[in-house]
Each structure stands twice: as structure tokens, then as C-alpha cells.
Amino acid sequence: REMKKLRNKEISSVKVVWGGQAGEYATWELENKFRESYPELFSVTP
């Protein structure tokens, strides 16, 4: 997780590692958008 600070706002992003036939690569995605698309990755289970 990475936090970028703007003047009046903080933006949280997560590093996503994508895998595929050609190999793996990583991108930074906005955390709130990624949570909407993949909520199961952020759920906390005891």
C-alpha cells in the first residue's frame, strides 16, 4: 500500500501483481476502485 499526499487530500493505492502467459508485471491501482472490483481480496476473516 502506498499513500500519496496532495494539498488537501490523500490517495491510497495498492500494488497489484498480474500474472499471465507472457509473465508477471505489477501496476499501482487506486485502492477504493480495486476494493469495489475485488472485495474478497480485502475481507478480514479471523
N, CA, C and O atoms as a GROMACS GRO file, in nm:
protein
  184
    1ARG      N    1   0.084  -0.117   0.000
    1ARG     CA    2   0.000   0.000   0.000
    1ARG      C    3   0.089   0.123   0.000
    1ARG      O    4   0.195   0.126   0.062
    2GLU      N    5   0.042   0.223  -0.071
    2GLU     CA    6   0.116   0.348  -0.080
    2GLU      C    7   0.018   0.463  -0.067
    2GLU      O    8  -0.093   0.459  -0.121
    3MET      N    9   0.058   0.565   0.006
    3MET     CA   10  -0.024   0.684   0.024
    3MET      C   11   0.044   0.801  -0.047
    3MET      O   12   0.161   0.830  -0.022
    4LYS      N   13  -0.030   0.866  -0.135
    4LYS     CA   14   0.021   0.987  -0.200
    4LYS      C   15  -0.054   1.105  -0.140
    4LYS      O   16  -0.177   1.104  -0.132
    5LYS      N   17   0.020   1.204  -0.099
    5LYS     CA   18  -0.042   1.320  -0.036
    5LYS      C   19  -0.044   1.437  -0.133
    5LYS      O   20   0.060   1.479  -0.186
    6LEU      N   21  -0.163   1.489  -0.156
    6LEU     CA   22  -0.180   1.609  -0.236
    6LEU      C   23  -0.198   1.725  -0.139
    6LEU      O   24  -0.174   1.709  -0.020
    7ARG      N   25  -0.237   1.837  -0.185
    7ARG     CA   26  -0.252   1.952  -0.096
    7ARG      C   27  -0.351   1.925   0.017
    7ARG      O   28  -0.317   1.939   0.134
    8ASN      N   29  -0.473   1.887  -0.018
    8ASN     CA   30  -0.578   1.869   0.083
    8ASN      C   31  -0.629   1.726   0.090
    8ASN      O   32  -0.733   1.701   0.151
    9LYS      N   33  -0.560   1.633   0.029
    9LYS     CA   34  -0.617   1.501   0.010
    9LYS      C   35  -0.508   1.395   0.010
    9LYS      O   36  -0.395   1.421  -0.033
   10GLU      N   37  -0.541   1.275   0.057
   10GLU     CA   38  -0.450   1.162   0.049
   10GLU      C   39  -0.514   1.056  -0.040
   10GLU      O   40  -0.633   1.027  -0.027
   11ILE      N   41  -0.435   0.999  -0.129
   11ILE     CA   42  -0.484   0.896  -0.220
   11ILE      C   43  -0.412   0.766  -0.188
   11ILE      O   44  -0.289   0.760  -0.189
   12SER      N   45  -0.489   0.663  -0.159
   12SER     CA   46  -0.434   0.533  -0.126
   12SER      C   47  -0.433   0.445  -0.250
   12SER      O   48  -0.534   0.434  -0.320
   13SER      N   49  -0.319   0.381  -0.275
   13SER     CA   50  -0.311   0.289  -0.387
   13SER      C   51  -0.246   0.159  -0.342
   13SER      O   52  -0.171   0.156  -0.244
   14VAL      N   53  -0.275   0.053  -0.414
   14VAL     CA   54  -0.219  -0.078  -0.383
   14VAL      C   55  -0.143  -0.129  -0.504
   14VAL      O   56  -0.179  -0.101  -0.618
   15LYS      N   57  -0.037  -0.204  -0.478
   15LYS     CA   58   0.043  -0.262  -0.586
   15LYS      C   59  -0.019  -0.396  -0.622
   15LYS      O   60  -0.037  -0.482  -0.537
   16VAL      N   61  -0.053  -0.412  -0.750
   16VAL     CA   62  -0.117  -0.533  -0.798
   16VAL      C   63  -0.022  -0.605  -0.892
   16VAL      O   64   0.029  -0.547  -0.988
   17VAL      N   65   0.003  -0.733  -0.863
   17VAL     CA   66   0.088  -0.814  -0.949
   17VAL      C   67  -0.003  -0.899  -1.036
   17VAL      O   68  -0.081  -0.980  -0.987
   18TRP      N   69   0.008  -0.879  -1.166
   18TRP     CA   70  -0.073  -0.951  -1.263
   18TRP      C   71   0.011  -1.064  -1.322
   18TRP      O   72   0.128  -1.045  -1.355
   19GLY      N   73  -0.050  -1.180  -1.335
   19GLY     CA   74   0.021  -1.293  -1.397
   19GLY      C   75  -0.046  -1.330  -1.528
   19GLY      O   76  -0.164  -1.300  -1.549
   20GLY      N   77   0.027  -1.393  -1.613
   20GLY     CA   78  -0.030  -1.433  -1.740
   20GLY      C   79   0.067  -1.517  -1.819
   20GLY      O   80   0.174  -1.553  -1.770
   21GLN      N   81   0.031  -1.547  -1.941
   21GLN     CA   82   0.114  -1.630  -2.028
   21GLN      C   83   0.251  -1.566  -2.054
   21GLN      O   84   0.352  -1.635  -2.058
   22ALA      N   85   0.252  -1.435  -2.071
   22ALA     CA   86   0.376  -1.366  -2.105
   22ALA      C   87   0.463  -1.337  -1.983
   22ALA      O   88   0.576  -1.291  -1.998
   23GLY      N   89   0.413  -1.362  -1.863
   23GLY     CA   90   0.490  -1.333  -1.742
   23GLY      C   91   0.413  -1.243  -1.649
   23GLY      O   92   0.297  -1.210  -1.673
   24GLU      N   93   0.478  -1.203  -1.542
   24GLU     CA   94   0.412  -1.119  -1.442
   24GLU      C   95   0.458  -0.975  -1.455
   24GLU      O   96   0.572  -0.947  -1.493
   25TYR      N   97   0.369  -0.884  -1.424
   25TYR     CA   98   0.404  -0.744  -1.417
   25TYR      C   99   0.320  -0.680  -1.309
   25TYR      O  100   0.216  -0.734  -1.271
   26ALA      N  101   0.362  -0.566  -1.259
   26ALA     CA  102   0.293  -0.501  -1.147
   26ALA      C  103   0.250  -0.360  -1.188
   26ALA      O  104   0.318  -0.292  -1.265
   27THR      N  105   0.136  -0.319  -1.133
   27THR     CA  106   0.087  -0.183  -1.153
   27THR      C  107   0.034  -0.130  -1.021
   27THR      O  108  -0.001  -0.208  -0.932
   28TRP      N  109   0.029   0.000  -1.009
   28TRP     CA  110  -0.034   0.063  -0.893
   28TRP      C  111  -0.176   0.098  -0.931
   28TRP      O  112  -0.200   0.163  -1.033
   29GLU      N  113  -0.273   0.055  -0.848
   29GLU     CA  114  -0.415   0.080  -0.873
   29GLU      C  115  -0.473   0.157  -0.755
   29GLU      O  116  -0.426   0.143  -0.642
   30LEU      N  117  -0.575   0.239  -0.781
   30LEU     CA  118  -0.642   0.309  -0.672
   30LEU      C  119  -0.711   0.207  -0.582
   30LEU      O  120  -0.784   0.121  -0.629
   31GLU      N  121  -0.686   0.218  -0.452
   31GLU     CA  122  -0.738   0.119  -0.359
   31GLU      C  123  -0.890   0.114  -0.358
   31GLU      O  124  -0.948   0.006  -0.359
   32ASN      N  125  -0.956   0.229  -0.356
   32ASN     CA  126  -1.102   0.228  -0.348
   32ASN      C  127  -1.166   0.164  -0.472
   32ASN      O  128  -1.267   0.094  -0.459
   33LYS      N  129  -1.110   0.186  -0.589
   33LYS     CA  130  -1.163   0.123  -0.711
   33LYS      C  131  -1.137  -0.027  -0.711
   33LYS      O  132  -1.221  -0.105  -0.755
   34PHE      N  133  -1.021  -0.066  -0.662
   34PHE     CA  134  -0.987  -0.208  -0.658
   34PHE      C  135  -1.072  -0.281  -0.556
   34PHE      O  136  -1.109  -0.396  -0.578
   35ARG      N  137  -1.104  -0.214  -0.444
   35ARG     CA  138  -1.193  -0.274  -0.342
   35ARG      C  139  -1.332  -0.299  -0.400
   35ARG      O  140  -1.395  -0.400  -0.368
   36GLU      N  141  -1.381  -0.208  -0.485
   36GLU     CA  142  -1.512  -0.226  -0.547
   36GLU      C  143  -1.513  -0.347  -0.640
   36GLU      O  144  -1.609  -0.424  -0.642
   37SER      N  145  -1.406  -0.364  -0.716
   37SER     CA  146  -1.399  -0.472  -0.813
   37SER      C  147  -1.366  -0.607  -0.751
   37SER      O  148  -1.416  -0.710  -0.797
   38TYR      N  149  -1.283  -0.608  -0.647
   38TYR     CA  150  -1.237  -0.733  -0.585
   38TYR      C  151  -1.248  -0.727  -0.433
   38TYR      O  152  -1.146  -0.729  -0.364
   39PRO      N  153  -1.370  -0.719  -0.378
   39PRO     CA  154  -1.386  -0.705  -0.232
   39PRO      C  155  -1.333  -0.825  -0.155
   39PRO      O  156  -1.292  -0.811  -0.040
   40GLU      N  157  -1.332  -0.943  -0.217
   40GLU     CA  158  -1.286  -1.064  -0.148
   40GLU      C  159  -1.137  -1.056  -0.112
   40GLU      O  160  -1.092  -1.126  -0.021
   41LEU      N  161  -1.062  -0.975  -0.182
   41LEU     CA  162  -0.919  -0.962  -0.152
   41LEU      C  163  -0.893  -0.877  -0.028
   41LEU      O  164  -0.783  -0.882   0.028
   42PHE      N  165  -0.992  -0.799   0.014
   42PHE     CA  166  -0.975  -0.709   0.127
   42PHE      C  167  -1.054  -0.752   0.250
   42PHE      O  168  -1.046  -0.688   0.354
   43SER      N  169  -1.131  -0.860   0.239
   43SER     CA  170  -1.212  -0.903   0.353
   43SER      C  171  -1.122  -0.959   0.462
   43SER      O  172  -1.024  -1.029   0.435
   44VAL      N  173  -1.158  -0.928   0.586
   44VAL     CA  174  -1.080  -0.974   0.701
   44VAL      C  175  -1.155  -1.090   0.766
   44VAL      O  176  -1.267  -1.074   0.813
   45THR      N  177  -1.091  -1.206   0.767
   45THR     CA  178  -1.151  -1.323   0.831
   45THR      C  179  -1.058  -1.368   0.942
   45THR      O  180  -0.937  -1.377   0.923
   46PRO      N  181  -1.115  -1.398   1.059
   46PRO     CA  182  -1.030  -1.439   1.173
   46PRO      C  183  -0.969  -1.576   1.155
   46PRO      O  184  -0.896  -1.623   1.243
   0.00000   0.00000   0.00000
